[in-house]
């Protein structure tokens, strides 16, 4: 009898411990949902040949604010991100866009309908930071919510030297990347526009960025409506 009571008590304790350590779901399960869906997606190898001649791409470079909801395929996204700030010298890891003192202090965040991601140039992958559709926070213009892709250029101030002109460097870094994207879009037949009209504090909170991470610019990309 005593043995039965002890066995039963142990079983109850095990069940209680299991319940206690279950991931918190709340009513909607939001807190555990992000953890479950966190993933790193290896992008297809970028196609680095072909495309429009440079002088023609410069001739066709423009800002457009009309976008359809058509999604951008993974190969196109891969090519776009490599053009923006991908590794073009494997031996050194240096990239298509320059940074002051080779600090590589600019990160590209990818916001799409199915979530938000951080582009990892070294692995040529995107790492999910949220499974929520954050497009409504990516800019104040109506077209931002409809376009399939928004890039957020975030400067990591911790990588910039103390006493340096961090705002000037960050703006320059974002500008280099933005122009790479403009030229790629001109070549690939995509519409794009760089934007500064973003509630940066709200977006930073939604993206759960660290204190030293500063949103500099955003860029919307998609097909003509």
Buried (B, 14 or more C-beta within 10 A) or exposed (E): EEEEEEEEEEEEEEEEEEEEEEEEEEEEEEEEBBEEEEEEEEBEEBEEEEBBEEEEBEEBBEEBBEBEEEBBEEEBBBBBBBBBBBBBEEEEEBBBBBBBEEBBBBBBBBBBBEBBBBBBBEEBBBBBBBBBBBBBBBBEBEBBBBBBBBBBBBBBBEBBEEEEEBEEBBBBBBBBBBBBBBBBBBBBEBBBBBBEEBBBEEBBEBBEBEEBBBBBBBBBBBBEB
